Amino acid sequence: MEQEKGRYLYGVAASERATRLGPLGIEGRDVYTITYEDFCAIVHNCPNEPYQSNDEEIVKSWVSAHQGVLDEAKERFGVVIPFGFDTILQPGDEATSPDQVVKDWLKGDYERLRSIMKKIRDRDEYGVQIFYKSSLIGRQIAEQSKEIQKLKAEIAMKSPGMAYIYRQDLEKVAKAEMEKLADSWFKDCYGRIRPDCDDIVIEKTRKADGDRVMLLNLSCLVHKEKVDSLGRGLEEINNMDGFSVHFSGPWPPYSFVARAVVPVKGE
Amino acid sequence: MAIDIREDNLKAGVLGLVLALVEIIRDALKIQAFKRIESGILSQEECERLGKALMDLDIALEEIKEEQGIIESVQAVRDGLDDIVDGVIDRIANPERWQEETKAGS
């Protein structure tokens, strides 16, 4: 096993017993734990390079195996600090054994790992995306805004060229109103969600399909006793006219374990 | 990695890029035109002609996109550019990003 100098890291759990989890790893690798004090790293042996492929199906199967190992580890150990796909620890020199690298890292990062462990105990990550229908909201704005109505009345009396120029103005005003509204909705929705979460990461909004606009995209760290309450709050938002909510999870709390301070290949 | 080029794919890509650029130039023109109109130096008749010309340009561009079936690819180019510009502005406007970058690079 000359080339198997890397240790592919799935996560860190609180357990002082070395455990074998069996061949559940990526490509059926044997997954086991390397311990330091009362922590253990969940790993498999791998060559010193990241898993890479242009085949989406293969990547999917890897990621799903990664997820599967984390699920199994959570069953066994209770709390697991998840690490991202393709986190590989490797010795910096010939003299250190790969297992020692993992131990040294656990030792060096012990306090940080402990505080993360405390933070995520009994909690899971949930994804919350809230969308609104821009056409519906646009109609509402047009009906309510005096400025827009005035512009519309003026346009109706203009010659084609001038009407075009006024229409551009109209679009600008409507857009500004929409942004103002979106801003207040954002605050409102965030305010409703916040009390049920221990922590929230505001993610970048993505382009949605067709008429839907993503208003907010959150990763929420939620205690298992607060999940129902969060769900009810989201249900209320989902029932509002023109709004829809996408609620997913529970996920391993990837967004709340910060970036791994690990000597990863390629950095 | 091999790049997959099919004839229709390439055509949509190049045309999409060209049209996206034309649209961006048009948008810049529009901004300048509206500044002139708002400044009051143009006569009523000149405003009318300018408005009409811009409208015709809009219609022509929409027709070309529709005919060539490249509405999506034009939008994709513009979205891509938007993302790049967003990223650049975010970095310029938020000094803490510089620190993050330096950290990541070290």
Interface residues (C-beta under 8 A of the other chain):
Chain A: N54 S159 P160 G161 M162 A163 Y164 I165 Q168 K207
Chain B: M1 K30 F34 I37 C47 E48 R49 L50 G51 K52 A53 L54 M55 D58 D79
